[in-house]
Amino acid sequence: MIYKSHDIAAPTVSRPRLLPWSNLDGNPCYLVTDVTGTSHLSRIADNVEAVQLDMADGLLNHAADLLGGGKVTAPQLRFLAARLAESLHDVHRIARSRGARLSVPDDHEALEGDTGT
């Protein structure tokens, strides 16, 4: 018997979500939850991501101000570079986490939507 995608019950568990923090050993942490993704820990992760993105935005503004001022010292530049690297790491993790949670159409569905242009 051949089942079409709409004949099969939707999964009740989502893909593991990469969380915006690591464990004590520096390894990534993942969360497995239901497909709604509305668990308490999911909301905490959403809030941490929002804080990290806001901090990255603020750091970019600070970098622009610091570099535009003309009188910047080597220690200031090293500190700025270190914070920018940390922020980029956080933003990259958020992008990977969110990208992994995007729904990807089946090959058949993608072909039906392709207009050939």
N, C-alpha and C positions, 0 to 999 in steps of 0.2 A: 504494500500500500504506500502511495506517495502522499506525504503531508505537505501542505503549503504552509508558509510561515504563519498565516493567520489561524491555522488549525491547531497549532501547538501552543500550549499554555505558556504565558510569559514567565521567565525565570523570576523567582522571588528574592534571589540574592544578586547583588550587583558585583561588578569587578572590584577587586581590592583597591581602595583609595590610598594613594601616597599622601601621608600626612605631612604637614609643614614643619616637622621636627624630627630629630633622630633619637635613637636610644642612647644609653650611656656609653656604648662602644662606638658611636658615630654611624651606626647602621640605620638605613631607612626604616620607618615605621609605616605599617599599612593598617587600614581599617576595612573590615568586611561588614557590610550592613545590608538591609533590605534595599530594594530598588528605589524606594522613595528617598533614601539618603538623608533622612531627617532625624537621625538619632542625636542624642545629647552631645556625643563626641564629635559628630559631623558638624554641629553648630559651633562647637569650640574651635574646630579646625578652620571653619569659615571665618570666624572672628580673628584667629591668629593670622590667616592669610591677608585679611583686610588690613590689619595693623602692619604687617610686613610690606604690603604694597604702599600704604601711606608713608611709611618710613623711607621707602625707596624714593618716592616722589619728593619728600622733604630733603633727602640727601642729594638728589639731583639739583634741586634749587640751591642748596648750600654750595655744591660744587661749582655751579655757574657763578654764584656771587664771589666765591673765593678766588676762582681762576680769573674772573673779570676785574678783580681789584688791583691786580698788578704787583702787589707786595705780598707774596706768599713765600713762606720759608720751606726748606726741605723737610723738616719734621711735619709741618702741616700737610704737605703733599703726600708723605708716606702714610700719615694717619687717614687722609682722605681716600687714598688708593686702597687701603686695607678695608675701610668701611664700604667703599663701592664694591669691592670684591665680595664681601659678605652679603651685601644687598643683592648683587647679581646672582649669587648662589641661591638665595631665598626665592627670587623672582623666577629663576630657571626651574626650581623645584615646583613652584606653583603652576607654571606653564605645563610642565610634564604631567602633573597631577590632573589638571583640568583637561588637557588634551586626551589623556587616557580615558577620561569619563565621557567624552563626546560619543554620541551614537554614530556608528558607521553603518551605512546601508549594506545589505547583502549584495553580492555581485549581481544577482538577478535584478534587484531593485535599482541598482546603479545603472545597469544597461537599459532598463525601461525608461529612465529619466534622461538618458543621453540622446541628444538631438543630432549628434554626428557633426557638429560644427566645431 
